[in-house]
Amino acid sequence: MRVRLFILTIMLSSAVMSQANIVFSVPDTELLPNAASQTLWIHVSNEGQPVSLLGLGLNIQIADGGPAAGGVITGPEITNVDLFSPAFLFGSNNNGQGGSGSLLPQIYEAATLTESGSIQLGVGTFVVGSITLDATGLSLYGQTWDITLHSLNGTSELFGIDGNPLSVLFRPALLTMVPEPGIASMAVAGGALLLLTTMRRTKQKLNSSPDHHRKQ
């Protein structure tokens, strides 16, 4: 009896360790000012054993949820979450869009289940879906916002073959407002022109100085 209990404990511990090696993440992303339709990707990484999945539920939030959620940080709006591109984890086996969609401008819920059977989450990193952001009205260069996969509405989940959520970890990510490429290029060009002009003026002063003429 004790041997059986010991083996069962080891099996359960191994399962928990395997699940704990599943990580949800969104990469740090640079956003352009005053621009809609900016896309970033949701990844899931598995460093443990392959796992069979029946479904997925995503709860995404930017900063503290913004004023509409009782927060104080206005950030980009989440306008869409796509789970169904053929390249995505559930893209080829799903029963359609679930979840409530846009709950508030900075909070979004999306979910799906398999159409039949299960999805195999192998070892490696896979794309779960994409997030579309709208930064219209935001233009402060260097401003940052947290983007998380657990919101005031709940936490993101992967559902195992028994229908229960797996234990997963979440990697935080940062959105950063950067200048438009054209503006950045102009700034670099302007800096180079200023440096060149300064060098020319310095050379002219040296050439016209009395000491320079005496050396000649």
Secondary structure as the mmCIF struct_conf table of DSSP 4:
data_model
#
loop_
_struct_conf.conf_type_id
_struct_conf.id
_struct_conf.beg_label_comp_id
_struct_conf.beg_label_asym_id
_struct_conf.beg_label_seq_id
_struct_conf.end_label_comp_id
_struct_conf.end_label_asym_id
_struct_conf.end_label_seq_id
HELX_RH_AL_P HELX_RH_AL_P1 ARG A 2 ALA A 20
TURN_TY1_P TURN_TY1_P1 ASN A 21 ASN A 21
STRN STRN1 ILE A 22 SER A 25
STRN STRN2 THR A 29 LEU A 31
TURN_TY1_P TURN_TY1_P2 PRO A 33 ASN A 34
STRN STRN3 GLN A 38 ASN A 46
BEND BEND1 GLY A 48 GLN A 49
STRN STRN4 VAL A 51 ILE A 62
TURN_TY1_P TURN_TY1_P3 ALA A 63 ASP A 64
HELX_RH_3T_P HELX_RH_3T_P1 PRO A 67 ALA A 69
TURN_TY1_P TURN_TY1_P4 GLY A 70 GLY A 70
BEND BEND2 VAL A 72 VAL A 72
STRN STRN5 GLU A 77 ASP A 82
BEND BEND3 SER A 85 SER A 85
TURN_TY1_P TURN_TY1_P5 PRO A 86 ALA A 87
BEND BEND4 PHE A 88 PHE A 88
TURN_TY1_P TURN_TY1_P6 LEU A 89 SER A 92
BEND BEND5 ASN A 93 ASN A 93
STRN STRN6 GLY A 98 LEU A 104
TURN_TY1_P TURN_TY1_P7 PRO A 105 GLN A 106
STRN STRN7 ILE A 107 LEU A 113
BEND BEND6 GLU A 115 GLY A 117
STRN STRN8 ILE A 119 LEU A 121
BEND BEND7 VAL A 123 VAL A 123
STRN STRN9 GLY A 124 ASP A 134
TURN_TY1_P TURN_TY1_P8 THR A 136 GLY A 137
TURN_TY1_P TURN_TY1_P9 TYR A 141 GLY A 142
STRN STRN10 THR A 144 THR A 148
BEND BEND8 LEU A 149 LEU A 149
STRN STRN11 HIS A 150 SER A 151
TURN_TY1_P TURN_TY1_P10 LEU A 152 ASN A 153
STRN STRN12 GLY A 154 THR A 155
STRN STRN13 GLU A 157 GLY A 160
TURN_TY1_P TURN_TY1_P11 ILE A 161 ASP A 162
BEND BEND9 GLY A 163 ASN A 164
STRN STRN14 PRO A 165 PRO A 165
HELX_LH_PP_P HELX_LH_PP_P1 LEU A 166 SER A 167
STRN STRN15 LEU A 169 ARG A 171
STRN STRN16 ALA A 173 MET A 177
HELX_RH_AL_P HELX_RH_AL_P2 PRO A 181 SER A 208
BEND BEND10 SER A 209 SER A 209
HELX_RH_AL_P HELX_RH_AL_P3 PRO A 210 LYS A 215
#
